[in-house]
Amino acid sequence: MSEGSISQEEIDALLSGVDVGGLGAGGSFSSGSDASIDIATLQTFAGTIKDKLAEVIKNMTQQEASPEAPAVEAIGRDQLLAKLPEEVVAVMADYSAGLSGDHLFLLDPDFASKLVGFINQEENPALDDMGLSVISEVISSHSGAEITELSKSGKLPGLATNPPEAVKQPKAMIRMPQGTFACFTYPLTISGQQYTLWEAVSGSVADGMARALGGGSAAAPSSSPAPEASAMGGAPNAGAAAGGFTQQPMMGGNMMGMQQPQMGMAGGMPMGNMMGMQQPQMGMMGGMSMQNPPNVQSLQFPSFSQSLSSGEQGNIGLIMDVFMEMTVELGRTKKTIKDILGLGEGTIIELDKLAGEPVDILVNHKPIAKGEVVVIDENFGVRVTEILPSLEHVASSM
């Protein structure tokens, strides 16, 4: 471990075995219910969107973009990492309304630099903050086209994403969806060169997209086997034994809509049905009724305590002296490229925060608290007024 810094691989090794927020033994994420993704429906959607993507790029770069047949697959983090170059430009645009989940775009830095050069009309542009903001605008336009297409059915009213935020990082540091997720691969040819745009959405988002498009995975209804026929009488509802007496089968405590075993009566009287469930009947023997009372048990819920064992706390203690970047964010805003290029001395930029509203405190670009700005000996500072729930910290860092 180098002094003052730590690699992603070292963090994964230190935290192996810690079960927090879906992180299981061995550092792998639990896939939950996102293993069944309707690839066929999403493939059709990608075939429509590829033309929208080419149109967005042409309008912003004034260059012809020829899209090829896209591919959609259900993969995991390691499979996507194998497709990417060592360093990528990642644009996070998580769904915030209508759907909720991870939404990530990935580009090769050469592709991103080419787009910035065409849009800003410059040779060999740098992928600095200005260049990354240009990439965010491109992705924002493409994401808007996707939202328009998904909203046509009316099943996702108010569908929206967070403002796209582009970063240039090694691929191992990119926050990717957990478990099994959907990956869209869009091959493009621009000015005779081939490029690729990858798009990854979490399994829950992929299922919501498929359902809005008329597909999606539907849970198969469970069915109970029909009661077997009596060996002597041949009728499924009759349990007649020798001598005309009725055989009473055992009753269980199945109360969740499951079909109950049927019990007969001497004389062939019909079975009762109460509140949608088949109720067992009482047998009659010598004019006296016999009834087995239902076996009802209270439901036991597992404990969801978030406490860590001593071994887990020891693993966390190994990285307590690692430095992390802490940032206080006063506010944000969105500007067109034209407005940004027109900035000069004296320009006032209006932010999305109101005067006196708490500012966001971030660690490694993840919000952990809120506070108010103060002045300490002519230096700015921030007084913490609210700590965000710990589960939100874990979820935002995955």
N, C-alpha and C positions, 0 to 999 in steps of 0.2 A: 504494500500500500504506500503510495507516495504521500509526502507530507502535505497536508492541507487540501488534498483532493482524493477522489475515489472514483474508480471506473464503474460502469454499469455491471460488468461481470462480477466485480468484488461485492457490490451491493447485493446482487442476486445470491452470491455464495453465503454472505453473512445472514441474509434473511431466510435462507432455505429452512423449511420446517415451521415458519411462523404462519399461522392460519388466521389472517386478518382480511376481512372484506373480500373473500373469495380466493385468496392466495393460499394454495394448499401445499402439502409437502412436496419438496423438490422444486418449488418455485413456479409451478404450473398453475394456470387459472382454471377454475371450474367453468365449464361451458354452460351450465344451467339448461334452459329450454331452447337454446338457439342452435341446437344441432340439426334441426329439420328446417332447411331453407329452400323455398320454392325457386330453384335455379332457373327453371324454364320460363316462368313469368318475368323474372328479373332480366333474363337474356333478351326477351322481346323488348323490354323497356330500354335496355342499353342500345339495341339496334335503332331505336327512335332517337335517343339522346345523342348518339354519335354525330348526327347531322347538326343538331343544335350546338354541340361543342365546336364543330368546324365553322359554323356561322359566327359564333362568338369570337373565335380567334381571328377570322377574316375581318370582322368589323373593327376589332381593336388594333390589329397589326397591319391591316391593308395587304395581307399576304394570303394567297390561296392555301387552304389546308385541306388535304385529301384524307378523310377518315377511312380506316379499314374495319373489317368485321371485329367488333369487340368480343371479349370473353368474360364470362361471369363464373366464379367458382366459390365454393365454401371451403375456406382454408383457415389455418391458425397462424400465429405470430411467426414461428420459425419458417413456415413455407413462404410467407410474404417477404421476410428478410432475405431469403435466398434469391429472390427476383430482383432486389434493389442494388444499386451501386453503394459503395461504402459510405458516401455522403449524399444526402438528399435534401431537397426543399420540401418541407411538410407544411400543409395548410390545414389547420383545425377549423372546422365549421360545424360543431356539434348541433344536433337538432334540439331546439328549446321549446317548441310548441307544436301540437299535433302529434309529433313523435318525440321520443326522448331517448338519446343515446349517442354513441360516438359516431363521428362523421369526419373522415380524414382523406385528404388528397396528397399525393406524393409525385414529385417530379425529379428527374435527373437535373443537377445544377446546370449542365450545358443547355438543356431544354429551357429552363427558367431564364438563363442569361440571354438566349436567343429571343425569347418573347419580350424581355425588357428592352433589348436592343432595337427590335422592330417598333415597339410602341414609343420609346423615347427618341428614336432615330439617332442612335449613337453606336459606335463600334466598341466591342468588348466592354460592355457595361459591368459595373461591380454589383454584386448581390448584397448591397448594404441595406439599411433601413428603407431608403427610397425605392430601391429595386424590389425588395420584398413586398412593399406596399403595392407596387404595380402587379405582382403576381397575385396578391390578395384580391385586387380588383377583377382580374381575369377569372379567378375561381368564384368570386361573388356573382359575376354575370352568369357563369355556367350553372352554379347552384340555383340561381333564380329560375333558370330554364327548367331545371329538374323539378323544382317546387311547383311551377305552373303546370307541368305535365301530370304530376302526382295529384294535384288538386282538382283536376277535371272531373273526377268521379264524385266529388262532394263528400267523400268518406274521411278526408283529413282537413276539416275547416281550420283556418288560421295556421296552417303549416309554416314554420319558420325555423331558421338556424341562427346561431350566434354569429356576430360579424367575423368573417374569415380572418385568421391570424397566421401569417407565414413566418417560418423560421428555417434557418439552414443549419443542419446538425448531422452528426454521424447517425447512421440508421439505427444503431443499437439504443440511442437515447430517445427515439421517437415513441410517444405514448400511442399505443395501438389498442384496438378493441380487444376485450377479453374473450377467451374461449374460441369457439368456432364463429367466424364472421364471413360476410360476403365481400369478395374482392372483384371490382370491375377493372378490366384492363382495356384502355382505349389506345390503339396504335394510330399514329398520325404521320403524314408526310408533309413537311413544310419546306419550300425552297429546295426540293430534291433530297432532303435529309429526313430520316425516320426518327420519330420520338415516341414516347409512351407516357400516358397519364394514368396513374393508378388511383382508384377510389375505394376506400374501405369503410364499411358501415357495420355496426354491431349486429348480432343475430336478431335482437328484438326489433331494431330499426328495419332490417331486411324483411322480416316477417310483416311488419306494418306496411312497408312499401308494397309487398306482394298482395296483401289483402286489399289495399286501395286500388290496385290494378286488376282486381277480380280474381286473384289467385290466393296463395297462402296455404299453409298446412293446417288442416282441420283435424281435431282429435277424433279418432274413431270411437263410436259409442261402444261401451262395454255391454256384453250380453251374458246372461246366465243360462246354463244348460237347462233344458226342460226336464221336469221330473221323470224318472224312469217308471216304466209300467210295472205293475205288480206281477210277480212271477206266477201268481195263482189266478188273478182276475183279468190281467191284461190291460186294465184301464189305468191311466196315469194318476187319477184322483181317488182311486179306490184302494184301500189297504185291507181288504177283507181277508180274514184268516178262517181256518176251519172252525165251524161252530157259529159263524155269523158275527163274531166279535170284531171290532175295529182295532188295527194295530196303530199305536201312537208313535210317530217318529220323534226324535229328539229335537227340541227347539233351541236355536241359538239367539244371540243378541244382535242380529243383523238389522240395523234400523236406518240405514242410509239409502233407501230406495232399492235395495237388492231384493230379488225375489225370494220369498220365504218358502221353505218346504211345505207342501200341501198335506193336509191331514183329512182323512175321510170320516164319514159318519155312517153307522148302520142304517140302512133304509135309503141311502143315496141322496140325502138332503144336500142342497147346493152350498158352496163355500161363500163366506162373507168377504167383503172388500171394504176396508175402512181407510179413508184418507189416502187413497192411491196405492196402498200396500196390501198385498195379499196376507190376510190374517189367518193363522191356524185355527182350525175348528176343534171344539171339544168332542171327544168321543162319548158315546152313551153306552152304558153297560148296566143292565138291570134297572134302568130308570134313573140311575144316579150319574151325575156329570163328573168327569175327571178333567183337570186342566193343569198343565205344567206352566208355572209363572215364568215370564220372560226373564232372561238373564241380562240385566242392564248394568253396565259398568261405566264409571265416569271416565271421560277422555283425559289422558295425561299429556301435557304439553312439555316439550323439551326446554331446557334452560338456554337462554340466549345471552348469557353473561359475556362481556367483552374482556374479562380479565386475562392477563397473560401469565403463563407459567414462569417459574424462576429461570428455566433454560431459555425461554424466549426473551425475557428481559435481559439476560446476559448477552444474547446476540445483538440486541439493540444497543447495549452499552458499548459495543466495540466501535460504533461509528459516532459516538457522542461528540468527538472533537473534530468532526469533519465540517469545514466551512461551507455555508450555503448562502446564496445571494438573497438578500431581503430588499424588497422594493415597496415604496409607498406610492400608490397610483392616485393622482389627484382627479383624473377623469379621462374620458376618451371622446373621440368624435370621428366622423367619416367625412372625407373630402374627395372630390374628384381630382384626377391627375392635373387638370387644368388649374384648379384652385391651388393645389400644392405647389405647382411650378410658379404660381403668381405670388407666393409668400415673400415678404420683404420685411425690413426693419420697421417696427411700429405696427405690424399686422396683429390684430387681436383674434385669437382663436377661441371660439366658444365651445366649452366642454359640456358633457352630458350630466354633470353634477351640479346641484344647486348650491348656492352659498350656505355654508354651515352644515351641509350634509356630510356624514362620515366618509372618510377616505378608505380605500382598500389597502390592506397590508398583505403583501404576497411574498412567498418564499419559493424561489425557483419558478416564478411565474404562476404559482398556485395560491389562491386566496386562503388565508388562515385566520384573519381577524379584521376588524374595522377600528378606526380611531379618528382623533381630531388633531389638526395641525396646531403646534405650539411653537413658541420661540424661546430658546434657551441660550442665554449669553450670546445673542446675535446669530445663533445658529437655528435652523429649522429642526423641529423634531415632531414626533407624533405620540400622542397619549392613547394607549389602547383602551377602547371603550367596550369592545365586544369580541369574544373568542368564538369563532365558528365551531359548530359541533365536530367532534373528532372524526365521526364517520364520513363527513363531507371531505375532510382532509384526505382520508385514505382513498375515497372514490375518485377525487380529482387528480390524484397522483398515479392512478393505475393507467 
